[in-house]
């Protein structure tokens, strides 16, 4: 399967959310978009609290 480059317009709030996820997880925005288009939810699990 080959990939094709496309252009999309995203709302500022979505971009901000994706930038925050990128900072927290290191997951590039392009990968987040691909996963969301496939139906996945992209989020970071909170770190467990150490006892």
ModelCIF file with pLDDT and N, C-alpha, C, O atoms, coordinates in Angstrom:
data_MODEL
#
_entry.id   MODEL 
#
_entity.id                         1 
_entity.type                       polymer 
_entity.pdbx_number_of_molecules   1 
#
_entity_poly.entity_id                      1 
_entity_poly.type                           'polypeptide(L)' 
_entity_poly.nstd_linkage                   no 
_entity_poly.nstd_monomer                   no 
_entity_poly.pdbx_seq_one_letter_code       
;(UNK)(UNK)(UNK)(UNK)(UNK)(UNK)(UNK)(UNK)(UNK)(UNK)(UNK)(UNK)(UNK)(UNK)(UNK)(UNK)
(UNK)(UNK)(UNK)(UNK)(UNK)(UNK)(UNK)(UNK)(UNK)(UNK)(UNK)(UNK)(UNK)(UNK)(UNK)(UNK)
(UNK)(UNK)(UNK)(UNK)(UNK)(UNK)(UNK)(UNK)(UNK)(UNK)(UNK)(UNK)(UNK)(UNK)(UNK)(UNK)
(UNK)(UNK)(UNK)
;
_entity_poly.pdbx_seq_one_letter_code_can   XXXXXXXXXXXXXXXXXXXXXXXXXXXXXXXXXXXXXXXXXXXXXXXXXXX 
_entity_poly.pdbx_strand_id                 A 
#
loop_
_entity_poly_seq.entity_id 
_entity_poly_seq.num 
_entity_poly_seq.mon_id 
_entity_poly_seq.hetero 
1 1  UNK n 
1 2  UNK n 
1 3  UNK n 
1 4  UNK n 
1 5  UNK n 
1 6  UNK n 
1 7  UNK n 
1 8  UNK n 
1 9  UNK n 
1 10 UNK n 
1 11 UNK n 
1 12 UNK n 
1 13 UNK n 
1 14 UNK n 
1 15 UNK n 
1 16 UNK n 
1 17 UNK n 
1 18 UNK n 
1 19 UNK n 
1 20 UNK n 
1 21 UNK n 
1 22 UNK n 
1 23 UNK n 
1 24 UNK n 
1 25 UNK n 
1 26 UNK n 
1 27 UNK n 
1 28 UNK n 
1 29 UNK n 
1 30 UNK n 
1 31 UNK n 
1 32 UNK n 
1 33 UNK n 
1 34 UNK n 
1 35 UNK n 
1 36 UNK n 
1 37 UNK n 
1 38 UNK n 
1 39 UNK n 
1 40 UNK n 
1 41 UNK n 
1 42 UNK n 
1 43 UNK n 
1 44 UNK n 
1 45 UNK n 
1 46 UNK n 
1 47 UNK n 
1 48 UNK n 
1 49 UNK n 
1 50 UNK n 
1 51 UNK n 
#
_struct_asym.id          A 
_struct_asym.entity_id   1 
#
loop_
_ma_qa_metric.id 
_ma_qa_metric.mode 
_ma_qa_metric.name 
_ma_qa_metric.software_group_id 
_ma_qa_metric.type 
1 global pLDDT . pLDDT 
2 local  pLDDT . pLDDT 
#
_ma_qa_metric_global.metric_id      1 
_ma_qa_metric_global.metric_value   88.61 
_ma_qa_metric_global.model_id       1 
_ma_qa_metric_global.ordinal_id     1 
#
loop_
_ma_qa_metric_local.label_asym_id 
_ma_qa_metric_local.label_comp_id 
_ma_qa_metric_local.label_seq_id 
_ma_qa_metric_local.metric_id 
_ma_qa_metric_local.metric_value 
_ma_qa_metric_local.model_id 
_ma_qa_metric_local.ordinal_id 
A UNK 1  2 78.00 1 1  
A UNK 2  2 89.00 1 2  
A UNK 3  2 83.00 1 3  
A UNK 4  2 89.00 1 4  
A UNK 5  2 90.00 1 5  
A UNK 6  2 89.00 1 6  
A UNK 7  2 93.00 1 7  
A UNK 8  2 92.00 1 8  
A UNK 9  2 95.00 1 9  
A UNK 10 2 93.00 1 10 
A UNK 11 2 96.00 1 11 
A UNK 12 2 97.00 1 12 
A UNK 13 2 95.00 1 13 
A UNK 14 2 93.00 1 14 
A UNK 15 2 95.00 1 15 
A UNK 16 2 95.00 1 16 
A UNK 17 2 92.00 1 17 
A UNK 18 2 93.00 1 18 
A UNK 19 2 95.00 1 19 
A UNK 20 2 93.00 1 20 
A UNK 21 2 91.00 1 21 
A UNK 22 2 93.00 1 22 
A UNK 23 2 93.00 1 23 
A UNK 24 2 88.00 1 24 
A UNK 25 2 87.00 1 25 
A UNK 26 2 91.00 1 26 
A UNK 27 2 93.00 1 27 
A UNK 28 2 96.00 1 28 
A UNK 29 2 95.00 1 29 
A UNK 30 2 93.00 1 30 
A UNK 31 2 95.00 1 31 
A UNK 32 2 94.00 1 32 
A UNK 33 2 94.00 1 33 
A UNK 34 2 93.00 1 34 
A UNK 35 2 94.00 1 35 
A UNK 36 2 93.00 1 36 
A UNK 37 2 92.00 1 37 
A UNK 38 2 95.00 1 38 
A UNK 39 2 96.00 1 39 
A UNK 40 2 95.00 1 40 
A UNK 41 2 90.00 1 41 
A UNK 42 2 84.00 1 42 
A UNK 43 2 79.00 1 43 
A UNK 44 2 75.00 1 44 
A UNK 45 2 77.00 1 45 
A UNK 46 2 72.00 1 46 
A UNK 47 2 69.00 1 47 
A UNK 48 2 69.00 1 48 
A UNK 49 2 70.00 1 49 
A UNK 50 2 72.00 1 50 
A UNK 51 2 66.00 1 51 
#
loop_
_atom_site.group_PDB 
_atom_site.id 
_atom_site.type_symbol 
_atom_site.label_atom_id 
_atom_site.label_alt_id 
_atom_site.label_comp_id 
_atom_site.label_asym_id 
_atom_site.label_entity_id 
_atom_site.label_seq_id 
_atom_site.pdbx_PDB_ins_code 
_atom_site.Cartn_x 
_atom_site.Cartn_y 
_atom_site.Cartn_z 
_atom_site.occupancy 
_atom_site.B_iso_or_equiv 
_atom_site.pdbx_formal_charge 
_atom_site.auth_seq_id 
_atom_site.auth_comp_id 
_atom_site.auth_asym_id 
_atom_site.auth_atom_id 
_atom_site.pdbx_PDB_model_num 
ATOM 1   N N  . UNK A 1 1  ? 0.846   -1.172 0.000  1.00 78.00 ? 1  UNK A N  1 
ATOM 2   C CA . UNK A 1 1  ? 0.000   0.000  0.000  1.00 78.00 ? 1  UNK A CA 1 
ATOM 3   C C  . UNK A 1 1  ? 0.896   1.242  0.000  1.00 78.00 ? 1  UNK A C  1 
ATOM 4   O O  . UNK A 1 1  ? 1.825   1.351  0.800  1.00 78.00 ? 1  UNK A O  1 
ATOM 5   N N  . UNK A 1 2  ? 0.605   2.157  -0.896 1.00 89.00 ? 2  UNK A N  1 
ATOM 6   C CA . UNK A 1 2  ? 1.375   3.392  -0.959 1.00 89.00 ? 2  UNK A CA 1 
ATOM 7   C C  . UNK A 1 2  ? 0.627   4.501  -0.236 1.00 89.00 ? 2  UNK A C  1 
ATOM 8   O O  . UNK A 1 2  ? -0.596  4.466  -0.092 1.00 89.00 ? 2  UNK A O  1 
ATOM 9   N N  . UNK A 1 3  ? 1.386   5.472  0.209  1.00 83.00 ? 3  UNK A N  1 
ATOM 10  C CA . UNK A 1 3  ? 0.784   6.616  0.893  1.00 83.00 ? 3  UNK A CA 1 
ATOM 11  C C  . UNK A 1 3  ? 0.753   7.797  -0.055 1.00 83.00 ? 3  UNK A C  1 
ATOM 12  O O  . UNK A 1 3  ? 1.614   7.942  -0.923 1.00 83.00 ? 3  UNK A O  1 
ATOM 13  N N  . UNK A 1 4  ? -0.252  8.639  0.122  1.00 89.00 ? 4  UNK A N  1 
ATOM 14  C CA . UNK A 1 4  ? -0.390  9.840  -0.688 1.00 89.00 ? 4  UNK A CA 1 
ATOM 15  C C  . UNK A 1 4  ? -0.449  11.033 0.245  1.00 89.00 ? 4  UNK A C  1 
ATOM 16  O O  . UNK A 1 4  ? -1.147  11.001 1.258  1.00 89.00 ? 4  UNK A O  1 
ATOM 17  N N  . UNK A 1 5  ? 0.271   12.069 -0.086 1.00 90.00 ? 5  UNK A N  1 
ATOM 18  C CA . UNK A 1 5  ? 0.288   13.275 0.729  1.00 90.00 ? 5  UNK A CA 1 
ATOM 19  C C  . UNK A 1 5  ? -0.979  14.082 0.473  1.00 90.00 ? 5  UNK A C  1 
ATOM 20  O O  . UNK A 1 5  ? -1.367  14.301 -0.674 1.00 90.00 ? 5  UNK A O  1 
ATOM 21  N N  . UNK A 1 6  ? -1.624  14.525 1.568  1.00 89.00 ? 6  UNK A N  1 
ATOM 22  C CA . UNK A 1 6  ? -2.821  15.353 1.459  1.00 89.00 ? 6  UNK A CA 1 
ATOM 23  C C  . UNK A 1 6  ? -2.684  16.552 2.399  1.00 89.00 ? 6  UNK A C  1 
ATOM 24  O O  . UNK A 1 6  ? -1.844  16.559 3.298  1.00 89.00 ? 6  UNK A O  1 
ATOM 25  N N  . UNK A 1 7  ? -3.503  17.537 2.179  1.00 93.00 ? 7  UNK A N  1 
ATOM 26  C CA . UNK A 1 7  ? -3.535  18.719 3.028  1.00 93.00 ? 7  UNK A CA 1 
ATOM 27  C C  . UNK A 1 7  ? -4.883  18.783 3.718  1.00 93.00 ? 7  UNK A C  1 
ATOM 28  O O  . UNK A 1 7  ? -5.925  18.631 3.080  1.00 93.00 ? 7  UNK A O  1 
ATOM 29  N N  . UNK A 1 8  ? -4.859  19.013 5.046  1.00 92.00 ? 8  UNK A N  1 
ATOM 30  C CA . UNK A 1 8  ? -6.105  19.159 5.789  1.00 92.00 ? 8  UNK A CA 1 
ATOM 31  C C  . UNK A 1 8  ? -6.026  20.427 6.633  1.00 92.00 ? 8  UNK A C  1 
ATOM 32  O O  . UNK A 1 8  ? -4.938  20.913 6.942  1.00 92.00 ? 8  UNK A O  1 
ATOM 33  N N  . UNK A 1 9  ? -7.173  20.946 6.996  1.00 95.00 ? 9  UNK A N  1 
ATOM 34  C CA . UNK A 1 9  ? -7.247  22.113 7.860  1.00 95.00 ? 9  UNK A CA 1 
ATOM 35  C C  . UNK A 1 9  ? -7.827  21.667 9.195  1.00 95.00 ? 9  UNK A C  1 
ATOM 36  O O  . UNK A 1 9  ? -8.903  21.072 9.242  1.00 95.00 ? 9  UNK A O  1 
ATOM 37  N N  . UNK A 1 10 ? -7.113  21.956 10.276 1.00 93.00 ? 10 UNK A N  1 
ATOM 38  C CA . UNK A 1 10 ? -7.544  21.563 11.611 1.00 93.00 ? 10 UNK A CA 1 
ATOM 39  C C  . UNK A 1 10 ? -7.853  22.791 12.450 1.00 93.00 ? 10 UNK A C  1 
ATOM 40  O O  . UNK A 1 10 ? -7.204  23.828 12.312 1.00 93.00 ? 10 UNK A O  1 
ATOM 41  N N  . UNK A 1 11 ? -8.838  22.669 13.309 1.00 96.00 ? 11 UNK A N  1 
ATOM 42  C CA . UNK A 1 11 ? -9.183  23.730 14.252 1.00 96.00 ? 11 UNK A CA 1 
ATOM 43  C C  . UNK A 1 11 ? -8.014  23.941 15.215 1.00 96.00 ? 11 UNK A C  1 
ATOM 44  O O  . UNK A 1 11 ? -7.304  22.996 15.560 1.00 96.00 ? 11 UNK A O  1 
ATOM 45  N N  . UNK A 1 12 ? -7.825  25.183 15.641 1.00 97.00 ? 12 UNK A N  1 
ATOM 46  C CA . UNK A 1 12 ? -6.706  25.525 16.528 1.00 97.00 ? 12 UNK A CA 1 
ATOM 47  C C  . UNK A 1 12 ? -6.705  24.672 17.798 1.00 97.00 ? 12 UNK A C  1 
ATOM 48  O O  . UNK A 1 12 ? -5.641  24.273 18.270 1.00 97.00 ? 12 UNK A O  1 
ATOM 49  N N  . UNK A 1 13 ? -7.879  24.392 18.350 1.00 95.00 ? 13 UNK A N  1 
ATOM 50  C CA . UNK A 1 13 ? -7.939  23.617 19.598 1.00 95.00 ? 13 UNK A CA 1 
ATOM 51  C C  . UNK A 1 13 ? -7.449  22.182 19.379 1.00 95.00 ? 13 UNK A C  1 
ATOM 52  O O  . UNK A 1 13 ? -6.826  21.600 20.267 1.00 95.00 ? 13 UNK A O  1 
ATOM 53  N N  . UNK A 1 14 ? -7.725  21.612 18.209 1.00 93.00 ? 14 UNK A N  1 
ATOM 54  C CA . UNK A 1 14 ? -7.246  20.260 17.909 1.00 93.00 ? 14 UNK A CA 1 
ATOM 55  C C  . UNK A 1 14 ? -5.730  20.257 17.761 1.00 93.00 ? 14 UNK A C  1 
ATOM 56  O O  . UNK A 1 14 ? -5.052  19.357 18.257 1.00 93.00 ? 14 UNK A O  1 
ATOM 57  N N  . UNK A 1 15 ? -5.206  21.264 17.080 1.00 95.00 ? 15 UNK A N  1 
ATOM 58  C CA . UNK A 1 15 ? -3.759  21.377 16.911 1.00 95.00 ? 15 UNK A CA 1 
ATOM 59  C C  . UNK A 1 15 ? -3.088  21.516 18.274 1.00 95.00 ? 15 UNK A C  1 
ATOM 60  O O  . UNK A 1 15 ? -2.069  20.876 18.536 1.00 95.00 ? 15 UNK A O  1 
ATOM 61  N N  . UNK A 1 16 ? -3.654  22.343 19.134 1.00 95.00 ? 16 UNK A N  1 
ATOM 62  C CA . UNK A 1 16 ? -3.085  22.535 20.472 1.00 95.00 ? 16 UNK A CA 1 
ATOM 63  C C  . UNK A 1 16 ? -3.075  21.211 21.246 1.00 95.00 ? 16 UNK A C  1 
ATOM 64  O O  . UNK A 1 16 ? -2.083  20.873 21.892 1.00 95.00 ? 16 UNK A O  1 
ATOM 65  N N  . UNK A 1 17 ? -4.176  20.471 21.179 1.00 92.00 ? 17 UNK A N  1 
ATOM 66  C CA . UNK A 1 17 ? -4.266  19.181 21.865 1.00 92.00 ? 17 UNK A CA 1 
ATOM 67  C C  . UNK A 1 17 ? -3.209  18.209 21.330 1.00 92.00 ? 17 UNK A C  1 
ATOM 68  O O  . UNK A 1 17 ? -2.552  17.512 22.103 1.00 92.00 ? 17 UNK A O  1 
ATOM 69  N N  . UNK A 1 18 ? -3.050  18.169 20.008 1.00 93.00 ? 18 UNK A N  1 
ATOM 70  C CA . UNK A 1 18 ? -2.060  17.270 19.404 1.00 93.00 ? 18 UNK A CA 1 
ATOM 71  C C  . UNK A 1 18 ? -0.635  17.681 19.755 1.00 93.00 ? 18 UNK A C  1 
ATOM 72  O O  . UNK A 1 18 ? 0.225   16.823 19.954 1.00 93.00 ? 18 UNK A O  1 
ATOM 73  N N  . UNK A 1 19 ? -0.377  18.982 19.834 1.00 95.00 ? 19 UNK A N  1 
ATOM 74  C CA . UNK A 1 19 ? 0.947   19.459 20.235 1.00 95.00 ? 19 UNK A CA 1 
ATOM 75  C C  . UNK A 1 19 ? 1.254   19.041 21.674 1.00 95.00 ? 19 UNK A C  1 
ATOM 76  O O  . UNK A 1 19 ? 2.385   18.675 21.992 1.00 95.00 ? 19 UNK A O  1 
ATOM 77  N N  . UNK A 1 20 ? 0.239   19.099 22.540 1.00 93.00 ? 20 UNK A N  1 
ATOM 78  C CA . UNK A 1 20 ? 0.421   18.696 23.936 1.00 93.00 ? 20 UNK A CA 1 
ATOM 79  C C  . UNK A 1 20 ? 0.719   17.196 24.024 1.00 93.00 ? 20 UNK A C  1 
ATOM 80  O O  . UNK A 1 20 ? 1.592   16.776 24.784 1.00 93.00 ? 20 UNK A O  1 
ATOM 81  N N  . UNK A 1 21 ? -0.002  16.403 23.253 1.00 91.00 ? 21 UNK A N  1 
ATOM 82  C CA . UNK A 1 21 ? 0.253   14.962 23.221 1.00 91.00 ? 21 UNK A CA 1 
ATOM 83  C C  . UNK A 1 21 ? 1.660   14.690 22.702 1.00 91.00 ? 21 UNK A C  1 
ATOM 84  O O  . UNK A 1 21 ? 2.360   13.821 23.221 1.00 91.00 ? 21 UNK A O  1 
ATOM 85  N N  . UNK A 1 22 ? 2.071   15.432 21.679 1.00 93.00 ? 22 UNK A N  1 
ATOM 86  C CA . UNK A 1 22 ? 3.431   15.269 21.144 1.00 93.00 ? 22 UNK A CA 1 
ATOM 87  C C  . UNK A 1 22 ? 4.473   15.568 22.211 1.00 93.00 ? 22 UNK A C  1 
ATOM 88  O O  . UNK A 1 22 ? 5.454   14.835 22.340 1.00 93.00 ? 22 UNK A O  1 
ATOM 89  N N  . UNK A 1 23 ? 4.275   16.641 22.981 1.00 93.00 ? 23 UNK A N  1 
ATOM 90  C CA . UNK A 1 23 ? 5.221   16.992 24.043 1.00 93.00 ? 23 UNK A CA 1 
ATOM 91  C C  . UNK A 1 23 ? 5.252   15.925 25.134 1.00 93.00 ? 23 UNK A C  1 
ATOM 92  O O  . UNK A 1 23 ? 6.316   15.594 25.657 1.00 93.00 ? 23 UNK A O  1 
ATOM 93  N N  . UNK A 1 24 ? 4.076   15.388 25.476 1.00 88.00 ? 24 UNK A N  1 
ATOM 94  C CA . UNK A 1 24 ? 3.981   14.402 26.556 1.00 88.00 ? 24 UNK A CA 1 
ATOM 95  C C  . UNK A 1 24 ? 4.498   13.029 26.161 1.00 88.00 ? 24 UNK A C  1 
ATOM 96  O O  . UNK A 1 24 ? 5.076   12.320 26.985 1.00 88.00 ? 24 UNK A O  1 
ATOM 97  N N  . UNK A 1 25 ? 4.292   12.643 24.887 1.00 87.00 ? 25 UNK A N  1 
ATOM 98  C CA . UNK A 1 25 ? 4.590   11.271 24.476 1.00 87.00 ? 25 UNK A CA 1 
ATOM 99  C C  . UNK A 1 25 ? 5.687   11.144 23.430 1.00 87.00 ? 25 UNK A C  1 
ATOM 100 O O  . UNK A 1 25 ? 6.279   10.075 23.284 1.00 87.00 ? 25 UNK A O  1 
ATOM 101 N N  . UNK A 1 26 ? 5.968   12.222 22.698 1.00 91.00 ? 26 UNK A N  1 
ATOM 102 C CA . UNK A 1 26 ? 6.931   12.144 21.606 1.00 91.00 ? 26 UNK A CA 1 
ATOM 103 C C  . UNK A 1 26 ? 6.326   11.631 20.308 1.00 91.00 ? 26 UNK A C  1 
ATOM 104 O O  . UNK A 1 26 ? 7.044   11.439 19.326 1.00 91.00 ? 26 UNK A O  1 
ATOM 105 N N  . UNK A 1 27 ? 5.000   11.403 20.290 1.00 93.00 ? 27 UNK A N  1 
ATOM 106 C CA . UNK A 1 27 ? 4.313   10.896 19.109 1.00 93.00 ? 27 UNK A CA 1 
ATOM 107 C C  . UNK A 1 27 ? 4.075   12.046 18.132 1.00 93.00 ? 27 UNK A C  1 
ATOM 108 O O  . UNK A 1 27 ? 3.378   13.001 18.473 1.00 93.00 ? 27 UNK A O  1 
ATOM 109 N N  . UNK A 1 28 ? 4.642   11.974 16.918 1.00 96.00 ? 28 UNK A N  1 
ATOM 110 C CA . UNK A 1 28 ? 4.479   13.062 15.949 1.00 96.00 ? 28 UNK A CA 1 
ATOM 111 C C  . UNK A 1 28 ? 3.010   13.311 15.602 1.00 96.00 ? 28 UNK A C  1 
ATOM 112 O O  . UNK A 1 28 ? 2.189   12.395 15.633 1.00 96.00 ? 28 UNK A O  1 
ATOM 113 N N  . UNK A 1 29 ? 2.698   14.552 15.275 1.00 95.00 ? 29 UNK A N  1 
ATOM 114 C CA . UNK A 1 29 ? 1.325   14.919 14.925 1.00 95.00 ? 29 UNK A CA 1 
ATOM 115 C C  . UNK A 1 29 ? 0.847   14.133 13.711 1.00 95.00 ? 29 UNK A C  1 
ATOM 116 O O  . UNK A 1 29 ? -0.313  13.724 13.668 1.00 95.00 ? 29 UNK A O  1 
ATOM 117 N N  . UNK A 1 30 ? 1.701   13.914 12.737 1.00 93.00 ? 30 UNK A N  1 
ATOM 118 C CA . UNK A 1 30 ? 1.290   13.161 11.548 1.00 93.00 ? 30 UNK A CA 1 
ATOM 119 C C  . UNK A 1 30 ? 0.861   11.743 11.922 1.00 93.00 ? 30 UNK A C  1 
ATOM 120 O O  . UNK A 1 30 ? -0.103  11.224 11.360 1.00 93.00 ? 30 UNK A O  1 
ATOM 121 N N  . UNK A 1 31 ? 1.554   11.120 12.851 1.00 95.00 ? 31 UNK A N  1 
ATOM 122 C CA . UNK A 1 31 ? 1.181   9.780  13.306 1.00 95.00 ? 31 UNK A CA 1 
ATOM 123 C C  . UNK A 1 31 ? -0.124  9.816  14.081 1.00 95.00 ? 31 UNK A C  1 
ATOM 124 O O  . UNK A 1 31 ? -0.950  8.912  13.956 1.00 95.00 ? 31 UNK A O  1 
ATOM 125 N N  . UNK A 1 32 ? -0.313  10.860 14.885 1.00 94.00 ? 32 UNK A N  1 
ATOM 126 C CA . UNK A 1 32 ? -1.575  11.010 15.617 1.00 94.00 ? 32 UNK A CA 1 
ATOM 127 C C  . UNK A 1 32 ? -2.747  11.105 14.646 1.00 94.00 ? 32 UNK A C  1 
ATOM 128 O O  . UNK A 1 32 ? -3.787  10.483 14.860 1.00 94.00 ? 32 UNK A O  1 
ATOM 129 N N  . UNK A 1 33 ? -2.579  11.879 13.583 1.00 94.00 ? 33 UNK A N  1 
ATOM 130 C CA . UNK A 1 33 ? -3.644  12.044 12.585 1.00 94.00 ? 33 UNK A CA 1 
ATOM 131 C C  . UNK A 1 33 ? -3.949  10.697 11.928 1.00 94.00 ? 33 UNK A C  1 
ATOM 132 O O  . UNK A 1 33 ? -5.112  10.327 11.773 1.00 94.00 ? 33 UNK A O  1 
ATOM 133 N N  . UNK A 1 34 ? -2.892  9.960  11.538 1.00 93.00 ? 34 UNK A N  1 
ATOM 134 C CA . UNK A 1 34 ? -3.102  8.654  10.913 1.00 93.00 ? 34 UNK A CA 1 
ATOM 135 C C  . UNK A 1 34 ? -3.880  7.727  11.839 1.00 93.00 ? 34 UNK A C  1 
ATOM 136 O O  . UNK A 1 34 ? -4.817  7.057  11.403 1.00 93.00 ? 34 UNK A O  1 
ATOM 137 N N  . UNK A 1 35 ? -3.498  7.685  13.114 1.00 94.00 ? 35 UNK A N  1 
ATOM 138 C CA . UNK A 1 35 ? -4.174  6.814  14.071 1.00 94.00 ? 35 UNK A CA 1 
ATOM 139 C C  . UNK A 1 35 ? -5.630  7.223  14.268 1.00 94.00 ? 35 UNK A C  1 
ATOM 140 O O  . UNK A 1 35 ? -6.517  6.371  14.319 1.00 94.00 ? 35 UNK A O  1 
ATOM 141 N N  . UNK A 1 36 ? -5.878  8.538  14.380 1.00 93.00 ? 36 UNK A N  1 
ATOM 142 C CA . UNK A 1 36 ? -7.251  9.012  14.558 1.00 93.00 ? 36 UNK A CA 1 
ATOM 143 C C  . UNK A 1 36 ? -8.109  8.684  13.340 1.00 93.00 ? 36 UNK A C  1 
ATOM 144 O O  . UNK A 1 36 ? -9.286  8.352  13.488 1.00 93.00 ? 36 UNK A O  1 
ATOM 145 N N  . UNK A 1 37 ? -7.540  8.772  12.146 1.00 92.00 ? 37 UNK A N  1 
ATOM 146 C CA . UNK A 1 37 ? -8.290  8.445  10.935 1.00 92.00 ? 37 UNK A CA 1 
ATOM 147 C C  . UNK A 1 37 ? -8.634  6.957  10.885 1.00 92.00 ? 37 UNK A C  1 
ATOM 148 O O  . UNK A 1 37 ? -9.613  6.564  10.251 1.00 92.00 ? 37 UNK A O  1 
ATOM 149 N N  . UNK A 1 38 ? -7.829  6.131  11.552 1.00 95.00 ? 38 UNK A N  1 
ATOM 150 C CA . UNK A 1 38 ? -8.093  4.691  11.605 1.00 95.00 ? 38 UNK A CA 1 
ATOM 151 C C  . UNK A 1 38 ? -9.014  4.325  12.765 1.00 95.00 ? 38 UNK A C  1 
ATOM 152 O O  . UNK A 1 38 ? -9.357  3.156  12.945 1.00 95.00 ? 38 UNK A O  1 
ATOM 153 N N  . UNK A 1 39 ? -9.422  5.341  13.563 1.00 96.00 ? 39 UNK A N  1 
ATOM 154 C CA . UNK A 1 39 ? -10.374 5.090  14.636 1.00 96.00 ? 39 UNK A CA 1 
ATOM 155 C C  . UNK A 1 39 ? -9.775  4.922  16.014 1.00 96.00 ? 39 UNK A C  1 
ATOM 156 O O  . UNK A 1 39 ? -10.495 4.622  16.967 1.00 96.00 ? 39 UNK A O  1 
ATOM 157 N N  . UNK A 1 40 ? -8.472  5.107  16.141 1.00 95.00 ? 40 UNK A N  1 
ATOM 158 C CA . UNK A 1 40 ? -7.834  4.979  17.442 1.00 95.00 ? 40 UNK A CA 1 
ATOM 159 C C  . UNK A 1 40 ? -7.986  6.258  18.249 1.00 95.00 ? 40 UNK A C  1 
ATOM 160 O O  . UNK A 1 40 ? -8.147  7.343  17.690 1.00 95.00 ? 40 UNK A O  1 
ATOM 161 N N  . UNK A 1 41 ? -7.933  6.119  19.573 1.00 90.00 ? 41 UNK A N  1 
ATOM 162 C CA . UNK A 1 41 ? -7.912  7.273  20.469 1.00 90.00 ? 41 UNK A CA 1 
ATOM 163 C C  . UNK A 1 41 ? -6.469  7.437  20.937 1.00 90.00 ? 41 UNK A C  1 
ATOM 164 O O  . UNK A 1 41 ? -5.861  6.491  21.439 1.00 90.00 ? 41 UNK A O  1 
ATOM 165 N N  . UNK A 1 42 ? -5.928  8.631  20.772 1.00 84.00 ? 42 UNK A N  1 
ATOM 166 C CA . UNK A 1 42 ? -4.546  8.895  21.154 1.00 84.00 ? 42 UNK A CA 1 
ATOM 167 C C  . UNK A 1 42 ? -4.562  9.681  22.453 1.00 84.00 ? 42 UNK A C  1 
ATOM 168 O O  . UNK A 1 42 ? -5.048  10.811 22.505 1.00 84.00 ? 42 UNK A O  1 
ATOM 169 N N  . UNK A 1 43 ? -4.023  9.068  23.504 1.00 79.00 ? 43 UNK A N  1 
ATOM 170 C CA . UNK A 1 43 ? -3.942  9.757  24.787 1.00 79.00 ? 43 UNK A CA 1 
ATOM 171 C C  . UNK A 1 43 ? -2.825  9.153  25.598 1.00 79.00 ? 43 UNK A C  1 
ATOM 172 O O  . UNK A 1 43 ? -2.416  8.020  25.347 1.00 79.00 ? 43 UNK A O  1 
ATOM 173 N N  . UNK A 1 44 ? -2.332  9.880  26.549 1.00 75.00 ? 44 UNK A N  1 
ATOM 174 C CA . UNK A 1 44 ? -1.276  9.398  27.426 1.00 75.00 ? 44 UNK A CA 1 
ATOM 175 C C  . UNK A 1 44 ? -1.900  8.926  28.725 1.00 75.00 ? 44 UNK A C  1 
ATOM 176 O O  . UNK A 1 44 ? -2.706  9.628  29.335 1.00 75.00 ? 44 UNK A O  1 
ATOM 177 N N  . UNK A 1 45 ? -1.518  7.730  29.139 1.00 77.00 ? 45 UNK A N  1 
ATOM 178 C CA . UNK A 1 45 ? -1.948  7.236  30.441 1.00 77.00 ? 45 UNK A CA 1 
ATOM 179 C C  . UNK A 1 45 ? -1.145  7.977  31.504 1.00 77.00 ? 45 UNK A C  1 
ATOM 180 O O  . UNK A 1 45 ? 0.043   8.245  31.322 1.00 77.00 ? 45 UNK A O  1 
ATOM 181 N N  . UNK A 1 46 ? -1.791  8.300  32.595 1.00 72.00 ? 46 UNK A N  1 
ATOM 182 C CA . UNK A 1 46 ? -1.094  8.980  33.685 1.00 72.00 ? 46 UNK A CA 1 
ATOM 183 C C  . UNK A 1 46 ? -0.100  8.028  34.339 1.00 72.00 ? 46 UNK A C  1 
ATOM 184 O O  . UNK A 1 46 ? -0.337  6.824  34.430 1.00 72.00 ? 46 UNK A O  1 
ATOM 185 N N  . UNK A 1 47 ? 1.009   8.588  34.788 1.00 69.00 ? 47 UNK A N  1 
ATOM 186 C CA . UNK A 1 47 ? 2.014   7.782  35.469 1.00 69.00 ? 47 UNK A CA 1 
ATOM 187 C C  . UNK A 1 47 ? 1.443   7.245  36.766 1.00 69.00 ? 47 UNK A C  1 
ATOM 188 O O  . UNK A 1 47 ? 0.755   7.978  37.476 1.00 69.00 ? 47 UNK A O  1 
ATOM 189 N N  . UNK A 1 48 ? 1.706   5.982  37.101 1.00 69.00 ? 48 UNK A N  1 
ATOM 190 C CA . UNK A 1 48 ? 1.218   5.454  38.365 1.00 69.00 ? 48 UNK A CA 1 
ATOM 191 C C  . UNK A 1 48 ? 1.894   6.162  39.537 1.00 69.00 ? 48 UNK A C  1 
ATOM 192 O O  . UNK A 1 48 ? 3.057   6.556  39.459 1.00 69.00 ? 48 UNK A O  1 
ATOM 193 N N  . UNK A 1 49 ? 1.148   6.311  40.608 1.00 70.00 ? 49 UNK A N  1 
ATOM 194 C CA . UNK A 1 49 ? 1.694   6.965  41.798 1.00 70.00 ? 49 UNK A CA 1 
ATOM 195 C C  . UNK A 1 49 ? 2.527   5.964  42.573 1.00 70.00 ? 49 UNK A C  1 
ATOM 196 O O  . UNK A 1 49 ? 2.052   4.890  42.941 1.00 70.00 ? 49 UNK A O  1 
ATOM 197 N N  . UNK A 1 50 ? 3.774   6.330  42.815 1.00 72.00 ? 50 UNK A N  1 
ATOM 198 C CA . UNK A 1 50 ? 4.684   5.439  43.555 1.00 72.00 ? 50 UNK A CA 1 
ATOM 199 C C  . UNK A 1 50 ? 4.316   5.447  45.034 1.00 72.00 ? 50 UNK A C  1 
ATOM 200 O O  . UNK A 1 50 ? 3.983   6.487  45.602 1.00 72.00 ? 50 UNK A O  1 
ATOM 201 N N  . UNK A 1 51 ? 4.382   4.272  45.642 1.00 66.00 ? 51 UNK A N  1 
ATOM 202 C CA . UNK A 1 51 ? 4.087   4.159  47.087 1.00 66.00 ? 51 UNK A CA 1 
ATOM 203 C C  . UNK A 1 51 ? 5.303   4.454  47.912 1.00 66.00 ? 51 UNK A C  1 
ATOM 204 O O  . UNK A 1 51 ? 5.242   4.407  49.141 1.00 66.00 ? 51 UNK A O  1 
#
